[in-house]
Amino acid sequence: MTERMNDSKTAGRKINTVLFDFDGTLVNTNDVIIASWQHTYMHYLGREESVEKITACFGEPLLLSMAREFPEVDPEESAEVYRRYQQQYADEMVKIFPGIRELLEDLKDRGCRMGIVTSRTRESAGRYMRMFGIEGYFEAMVTCEDTDIHKPNPEPILLCLDKMGIRADEALMVGDSPFDIKCANNAAVKSVLVGWRITAEGEALIDDAAEDFTIARPAELIDILKQLNS
């Protein structure tokens, strides 16, 4: 576990809520996302792109990425090409990260509340959650369909906090991309960057995100909570 801030203790209130990003944080969708992007590039451009270019936009809403990458194509059309491919190969390519189930169970046992803040659609996030049997751990989820303002704007986190009746200083955001961390920064929520990410930091679309902690394994999140609440 790595801590960025010198003073890690939260004044006054204890951290009682953990918000998670979905892709690349809870569930390893990296391979299917990269393959789906390469399929879409081949479909429209007749070539593949670098993995670094693809991972740089991890965490960005799909339609925004599509509009930028294929400006001559309706984003809904290119997104459908991408989604059809992903749905076809999801079952064989998507896995839950090691240690995530154990972490969620530990957080539940400790009375910690949990939510999800994702740029994925509600249907697709829900499908993967049911696939791995983790949907019951989360009492709220904010998706790209719940707001017109997306990460790194604070709105998705603030909306999730509002749904749960939680203050910013009672929550922690866990994610794998600069979009997640900057969203937390803007919402005045402490942030944890996961070490199992593959986001390309060198080509990140956001370069001023500042995480409060980094963790190499899911179980290390428990140590952070203990430290913050001591």
C-alpha positions in Angstrom: 0.0 0.0 0.0 1.3 3.4 -0.9 0.0 6.7 0.6 0.4 10.0 -1.1 -0.9 12.4 1.6 1.1 13.1 4.8 -2.1 13.5 6.9 -4.3 10.6 6.0 -6.8 10.9 8.8 -10.2 12.4 8.0 -11.2 15.1 10.5 -14.5 14.4 12.2 -16.3 11.6 10.3 -15.3 8.0 9.7 -15.2 6.5 6.2 -18.2 4.2 6.1 -18.8 3.9 2.3 -16.6 2.6 -0.5 -17.5 3.5 -4.1 -16.0 1.3 -6.8 -15.4 1.9 -10.5 -16.3 -1.3 -12.4 -14.2 -2.1 -15.4 -10.5 -2.7 -14.5 -11.3 -2.4 -10.8 -13.8 -5.1 -9.8 -14.0 -7.0 -13.0 -11.2 -7.7 -15.6 -12.9 -6.6 -18.8 -9.5 -5.3 -20.2 -9.1 -8.1 -22.8 -12.6 -7.9 -24.2 -12.5 -4.1 -24.2 -9.3 -4.0 -26.2 -10.5 -6.7 -28.6 -13.7 -4.8 -29.1 -11.9 -1.6 -29.9 -9.6 -3.3 -32.3 -12.6 -4.9 -34.0 -14.2 -1.5 -34.3 -11.0 0.1 -35.7 -10.8 -2.6 -38.3 -14.4 -2.2 -39.2 -14.2 1.5 -39.9 -10.5 2.2 -40.6 -9.2 -1.1 -41.8 -6.4 -1.2 -39.2 -5.8 -1.7 -35.5 -4.5 0.9 -33.1 -1.9 0.6 -30.3 -3.1 -0.9 -27.0 -1.7 2.3 -25.3 -4.1 4.4 -27.3 -7.0 2.2 -26.3 -6.2 2.0 -22.6 -5.7 5.8 -22.5 -9.5 6.2 -22.8 -10.4 3.6 -20.2 -12.9 5.2 -17.9 -14.3 7.6 -20.5 -18.0 7.1 -21.6 -18.1 5.0 -24.7 -20.0 7.4 -26.8 -17.5 10.2 -26.2 -14.7 7.9 -27.2 -16.5 6.8 -30.3 -17.3 10.4 -31.4 -13.6 11.3 -31.1 -12.2 8.2 -32.8 -14.7 8.0 -35.6 -16.0 11.6 -36.2 -17.6 10.7 -39.5 -19.8 8.0 -37.9 -22.8 8.3 -35.7 -21.5 7.4 -32.2 -24.5 5.2 -31.6 -23.7 3.2 -34.7 -20.0 2.7 -33.9 -20.9 1.9 -30.3 -23.2 -0.8 -31.5 -20.5 -2.4 -33.6 -18.3 -2.4 -30.5 -21.0 -3.7 -28.2 -22.1 -6.6 -30.5 -18.5 -7.9 -30.5 -18.1 -7.5 -26.8 -21.3 -9.3 -26.1 -20.3 -12.2 -28.4 -17.0 -12.8 -26.5 -17.7 -11.6 -23.0 -18.4 -14.9 -21.4 -15.0 -16.3 -22.4 -12.9 -13.2 -21.9 -14.3 -11.4 -18.8 -13.1 -12.5 -15.3 -13.4 -11.1 -11.8 -10.1 -10.0 -10.3 -8.6 -12.3 -7.7 -9.4 -11.2 -4.2 -12.4 -9.0 -5.1 -15.1 -11.4 -3.8 -13.2 -11.7 -0.5 -12.8 -8.0 -0.2 -16.5 -7.3 -0.8 -17.4 -9.9 1.8 -15.0 -8.4 4.3 -16.4 -4.9 3.7 -19.9 -6.2 4.2 -19.0 -8.0 7.4 -17.5 -4.7 8.7 -20.7 -2.9 8.0 -19.3 -0.9 5.2 -21.7 0.4 2.6 -20.8 0.0 -1.1 -21.8 1.6 -4.4 -20.6 1.6 -8.0 -19.8 4.6 -10.2 -19.2 3.4 -13.8 -19.1 4.7 -17.3 -20.6 1.4 -18.5 -24.3 1.1 -19.2 -26.6 -0.3 -16.5 -27.5 -3.3 -18.5 -24.0 -4.4 -19.2 -22.7 -3.7 -15.7 -25.6 -5.6 -14.3 -25.0 -8.6 -16.6 -21.4 -8.9 -15.4 -22.4 -8.5 -11.8 -24.9 -11.3 -12.1 -22.3 -13.4 -13.9 -20.0 -13.2 -10.9 -22.7 -13.1 -8.2 -21.6 -9.8 -6.7 -24.7 -7.7 -7.4 -26.0 -8.1 -3.8 -23.1 -6.2 -2.3 -24.0 -2.8 -3.8 -26.9 -0.6 -2.7 -26.5 2.0 -5.4 -25.0 2.3 -8.9 -24.5 5.3 -11.1 -23.9 4.6 -14.8 -23.4 6.6 -18.0 -27.1 6.7 -18.4 -27.8 8.4 -15.1 -26.2 11.7 -15.8 -25.2 13.8 -18.9 -22.0 14.9 -17.1 -19.4 12.2 -16.7 -16.1 11.5 -15.1 -13.8 13.3 -14.4 -16.6 15.8 -13.5 -17.6 15.1 -9.9 -21.3 14.6 -10.8 -21.3 10.8 -11.0 -19.8 10.4 -7.6 -21.9 13.2 -6.1 -25.1 11.5 -7.5 -24.1 8.2 -6.0 -23.4 9.8 -2.6 -26.8 11.5 -2.8 -28.6 8.3 -3.6 -27.0 6.7 -0.6 -27.4 9.7 1.7 -23.6 9.9 2.3 -21.3 12.9 2.7 -18.2 13.2 0.6 -16.0 13.0 3.8 -17.6 9.6 4.6 -16.6 7.9 1.3 -13.7 6.5 -0.5 -13.5 6.0 -4.3 -11.5 3.0 -5.7 -10.7 3.0 -9.4 -8.1 2.1 -12.1 -8.0 5.2 -14.3 -7.2 8.9 -14.1 -10.9 9.5 -14.9 -11.8 7.8 -11.6 -9.2 9.5 -9.5 -9.9 13.0 -10.9 -13.6 12.5 -10.4 -12.9 11.8 -6.8 -10.6 14.8 -6.5 -13.3 17.0 -7.9 -15.9 15.5 -5.5 -13.6 16.0 -2.5 -13.6 12.2 -1.9 -10.5 10.3 -0.9 -9.2 8.0 -3.7 -7.5 4.7 -4.1 -5.7 3.7 -7.3 -5.5 0.0 -7.9 -2.2 -1.7 -8.9 -3.8 -4.2 -11.2 -4.7 -1.5 -13.7 -3.4 -1.5 -17.3 -4.3 2.2 -18.1 -1.5 3.8 -20.1 -0.3 6.6 -17.9 2.0 7.9 -20.5 -0.9 8.7 -22.9 -3.6 9.3 -20.4 -6.2 11.8 -21.5 -6.1 13.3 -17.9 -2.7 14.0 -16.5 -3.4 15.9 -13.2 -5.3 13.2 -11.2 -3.8 12.7 -7.8 -4.7 9.6 -5.9 -4.5 9.5 -2.1 -3.5 5.8 -1.9 -2.4 3.0 -4.2 -2.9 -0.7 -3.5 -1.3 -3.8 -5.0 -4.0 -6.2 -3.8 -7.7 -5.8 -2.9 -7.2 -6.8 0.7 -5.0 -3.8 1.3 -8.1 -1.6 1.1 -9.0 -2.9 4.6 -5.7 -1.5 5.9 -6.5 1.9 4.4 -9.9 2.0 6.1 -8.4 1.0 9.4 -5.8 3.8 9.1 -8.4 6.4 8.1 -10.8 5.5 10.8 -8.2 5.1 13.6 
